[in-house]
Amino acid sequence: MRLRLFHHRDGARVAFRETGVGPALILLHSAGLSYREYEPIVGELQDRFRLVLPDLPLHGDSEDRPRHPYTLDWYAEVMAAFCRDVGGPRPLVAGHGAGAEILLRAVTTGQLRPGRLIVMPNRLHRAGEPDATERFVRVLARGASAPVLDRTLTHAARLGIRPERGMTLTARGNPAARDLIRHAMADVGGNANLARAWARAVRRWPRGPQLDLLEAYPRIAAPTLLLWADEDVRHPLATAEEALNLLPDAQLRVLPGTGFLIAYDDPVGVARELVAFCR
């Protein structure tokens, strides 16, 4: 994969990898991970698409300075500009977790007009219950804005979020998910800038239900695929069904035996659904 950089007009840097040939397909990963969330499906897709795999700001090799607001609106602005730059005016875009929330905000605010929109498990319009890791991160974030504690808490985060956490995010206990977490946490320890920036992001990311989406769904004109897991307890199928009933041009596909890391549980199924929807 080739590593490239996109620079937003406000100075934020988005690192991304690309590989393959064909129309660009941009995949946005979940919070706390990196572009490697999609590694299991690269081999299945790179002969059909130019895969574009960015690291979201505060992840991987992308922006980590605490100078930016790191609100959902800011993420939507930055990533919408990125998608237009690398994918053209009507890109094919997909998101999972926080990546899906960012795409939905960009689309519903008119900053992004995708040719096709793929939404994988996320909380959509519901509040969602934080798991133990999210609660742990929020506790650390409350202290990370203090100059004395910021560096220390990055080491605590690395110790507290172990590679084995990845296996619990899959329905099939895929051991390869350990490397995903290991890579995501590799450069966290000692990074005071990242700690302060994450503290800002955690405080400003919306936690409650996003009821405005219920009004916005009918205005999403792009063909939309809701690609869901049937064993992701934090993102129940019922939420996707509620959205499906309001989206004007949408379909719902459910992959059996999959959890939150849907691409690690069934890479062939995820790739098959993306190809069928985007062709």
Secondary structure, DSSP 4 states (H G I P E B T S, - for coil): -EEEEEE-TTS-EEEEEEE-SSSEEEEE--TT--GGGGHHHHHHHTTTSEEEEEPPTTSTTS---TTS---HHHHHHHHHHHHHHHH-SS-EEEE-THHHHHHHHHHHTTS---SEEEE-SS-TTS-----HHHHHHHHHHHHHTSTTTHHHHHHHHHHHS-TTHHHHTSSS--TTHHHHHHHHTTTTTT-HHHHHHHHHHHHHS--S--THHHHHGGG--S-EEEEEESS-TTS-HHHHHHHHTT-SSEEEEEETT--SSHHHH-HHHHHHHHHHHH-
